[in-house]
Amino acid sequence: MSAVFVTGASGFIGGAITRDLARDHTVWALSRREASDAGIRALGAEPVRGSLENLAPGDLPDCDAVVHCAAHVAPWGTREEVFRINVGGTERVLAAARGAGARRFVQMSTEAVLWRGQHLRDVDETCPYPARTPFLYSESKAQAERRVLAANAPGFATLALRPRFVWGPGDTTLVPELRAMAERGAFAWIGGGQATTSTTHIANLVHGTRLALEKGRGGEAYFLTDGEPIRFRELLPRLAEANGFTLAGPSIPAPLARGAAFALETLWRAVGARSAPPLTRHAVALMCCDCTLDDRKAQRELGYAPVITLSEGLAALGSEAASG
């Protein structure tokens, strides 16, 4: 691929992908406002003014491929706004990609498309979508992914990548939230932090995206991970330490946390609060459910293998924190 259009370049994942691809590709990136243009140019790409809510086929330059990373990922929001961005926005990017003559479309999806609050243990891509889920993010991303994969056609290959717990240098969400909770004394373990999770270092996700732009079967989804899973109780303190702070707090039994989250969400919605409650069902379920993924399909069909291990990534973050 010589020319690629990226959405979500102002975010952690989209920005890392844009920076990497710009080393040897012509890259355009969707920019919602003038303030974003300078950041996109600093990544080595050219901004294209527009938004997911009004993107039209004529808005995209001629390109070989599209990488769609933009999404509503905030933990709180109305059904209308979440679906307008995650589903409607994806449909518009798909239409624009076809109109621009793109030959390949890579959707940045998530393992959450399979999630309704249950354990996901050693699952592969044959695991079916749930009939229903209480989480707007999971439901909307599943609908978006299904539309992307259904759009696969001769001359227009569509694929979805499913990373889990994306982390690494440049993270603008996970580590800042953990740090803020630690500084407020608001962090608590749910169920003792004993749930086990797969992870995806940003460098491994960037590598997998490059592979998906050249390889893989259209109409297919692929998990990408760092390899061996890890317990949250081991991972989060190491991640905090690597970023220069300490993470500690009490443990709340999972049933108690689930009940409290449900009550808080009910109250917040009753009063029409725009900000998220201090505890959500999504956050509680995320912390007390196992989620381990089998990425052998990506190994077979994309030639994927992690370029950095979990331990190597944590060590590199620690070195950066010490030198910074």
N, C-alpha and C positions, 0 to 999 in steps of 0.2 A: 504494500500500500504506500502511495507517495503523498496523498493528500487526505487529511482526516479532519472531521468536524467533531468537536467535543462540547457537550453540555455539562454544566456544573463545575467549570474550571476554577471558580472562585472558592470551591470547597476543598477539603482535605484530599479526598480520593481523586476528584476530577483534576485538581491542581497538580498532583503528583504525576498522573497519567499525561497531562498536557506537557509538563516540563520534560518528561522522558521522551515522548514522541517527537517533540520539537527539535531534538538533537539531530534527527535524520529524516524528518518528514516536514512537509508544509502542513501547519496546523492552524485551523480557525476555531475560535471558541465563542460560544454564545455569551453575550454581555447584556445584562438588563439595564445598566445605567453607565453614565460616563465615568463615575468613580471607579468602576470595575475595570475599565479599559487599561489603565496603567499596570495593574496587577497582572492582567492577561499578557500584556506585551513583555512584562518582566519574566514571564514563563517561557517566552520565545514564540508565542502565538499571536495571531491577529484577531482582534475582537470583531464580532458580528453583532450589531445591535438588534435586540429582540427579546422575547420572553416565551416561556412555555405556554402561556395563555393566548398568544396571538401569532405564533410562528406559522409561516406559510411556506409552501414549496419553493416560491421564488426568493425566499430570504437566504437560502443556503448557496454558497459558491459551489461550483462543480467539485465534487469530492469522491474519493474512492470508498471511503468508509465513514461511519458515524459511531462514536462511543457516547452513549447516553448515561450520564452520571447524575444529573440533576434530579432531585426528589424532595418531597416534604418528609423530613426525618425527625422533626420536633416531637417530643413525647406527648404533646397535647394539641388539640385542634378539632374543628368541626368536621363532620363527614364530608360536607360540601367542599371545604378547602383542601382537605387531604386528597380526595378523589379528583378534584379539578387539576391538581398538579401531578399526582402520581399516575393517574389513568388517562385523563384527558391530555395532559402534557405529553405523555409517551405516545399517544396516538398521533398527535400533531408532529412530533419529531420523526416518527415512522413515515408519515406522509411526505414530510419535507425531504427525508433521505431518499425516498423513491424518486421524488421529483428532481432531485439534484443528481440522479444517476449513480448513487452509491451502490456498490456491489456487496457490501457487508455492513451489518448493523450489530453492534455489541451492546447489550443492555446490562447495566450494572444492577444486578438483582441482589438477593439475600436469601439465606436459609430460612428467614422468617416467613417466606411464602408457604412453608409447610407447617407453620406453628399456630397452635391454638391454646398454648399454655401447658403443653405436655412435654415429657422427656422426648428428646430425639437422640437415640443412641445408635451409633455406627450406621447411620442412614446413608443411602446413596441416592442417585437421581431417579430411581424407580419408585421412591416413596411418593404416594399420591398427595395432591393438594387436599386439605381438610374441607369437609362439606361446609363448615362455618368456623369463624374465629371471633373472639371478642375484641380483637385488636385491629384498629383501623389501618395502621401501618401494614400489618401482615396481609389483610384483605386487599388493600389497594395495590400493594406490590405484587401480589399473586395475580390479580386481574391484569396488571400491566405486563407482567412476564408472559402470561398466556396469550395476550394480544401480540406481543413481539414474536413469540415462537410460531404462532398461527400465521404470521405474515411472511414466513419463509417461502421463497419461490425461486424458480430458475433465474439465475442472474442477480438474485437478491437474498443472500444468506443471512439469516437472523439467528443470533445466539444470545444466551444469558449466562452471566457469570454470577456465582453465589459464594461470595466470601463470608466469613464469620468473624465478628469481633475484630474489626480492622484497627490496627495500631501501628505506632512507629513515629519517626520524626515528622514534625509538621502537623500532628494531631491537634485539631481545634475543638474537639468535643469531649472525648473520654477523659483524658488526663486533666484538662482544665476543670471538668466537673468534679472529678475525684479530689483535686487540690482544693477546690472551693468548699467541698463538704468537710474535708479534713481541717481546714482553717476555721470553719464554723463549729467544729465539734459535732457535726451532724451525720457523720458516717456510721453505719451499723451493718453488721453482717446479717444476711437473711439465711436462716437455717445453718448458721455456723460457717457459711461460705464453702460448703462441702460439694456443691455442684461442680461438675466437670465440663469444660468447654474446649472446643477447637478454636483456633485463632488464625488470623491472616495478617502477617506483616505487610505494610504498604509496599515494600519492595517486591514481595511475592505476588501481590495483586497486580502491580504494574507489569511484572514479567508475564503473568498469566494473560493480561490484556493484550500485550504484544503478540503472544502466541495465538490468541483468539482472532486477531485481525488477519492472520495468515492461514490458520488451520481450524479444524473442528467442523463438525457436521451442522449444517443449517437446521434450524428447528429444534436444537438441543440445548440443555442447560448443563453447567459444569460447576461443581464445588471446587474451591481452591482453599487450601489450608497450609499451615506451617508444619504439619506432620503430627507428631504425638500431641494429644490433648493434655490439659492441665487443670487442676482444681483452682477455683477462684481464690481460695484461701492462700494458695501459693503464688498465684499470678499477680493479683492486685497489689500486695505489699512490695513485690519486686518491681513492678511497674512504677509505683510511687517512689521507691528508693532510687530507681534509675533516673527519675526526674527531680530528685532533690528534696523530697518531703516524705513524711512518715504517715502511714495509714493505719489507724487503730480505732476500735469502737466495740460496743457491745454486740451480742448476738440476739436477734429476735426470732422466735420460732416462726416457721413459714406460715402455718395456719393463722397465727395472730397477725402477721404482716399482711396476708391476703385480705383478711377481714377489715383491717384498718384502711388499706388502699381502696377497697370497694366503697367503704363509708365516705372517705374523703372525696373520691370521684363523684359519688352521688350528690354530695353537698356542693361541690364546685360547679357541677352542671346545673343544679337547681338555682344557683344564684347567677349563672351565666358568666362565670369567671373566665377571663381570657388566658391567664397564666396557668401553668400546670400546678396541681396540688403537690405538697411536699413528698407524697408517696403515691405511685400509680400502680395499677395492677400489672401493667407491662413490665415495669422495673422490678417488681417483686418476683414475677414469674421468671424473668430473665436470670435473676440471681439464684433461684432455687431449683431450676430445671437443668438437667444434663443436656448438652448439645454437642455431640461428637459426630463428625462427618467423614465419609469415605470419599476421597478424591481420586481414586484409581482410574475413574473414567477420564479425568483430565490428563492423568499420566499417560494413558493409552492413546487418546485421540488428539491431544494437544502437544504431547511431549513435555508436559509440565513436571517440574520438580522444584521444590523451594530453593531460592537462591540464598536464603538466610534462614537459620534456625531460630527458634524462640530464644534460646540462651545467647546466641550471637547477637540477636537484636537487642536484648536487654543490656548486654555488656556494652554495645555501641551507644545506647542511650545514656548509660552511666558515664561513659567516657566523655560524651558531649556535654553532659551536665557539669562534670568536674572541670572541663576546660573552659566552659562558658562562664 
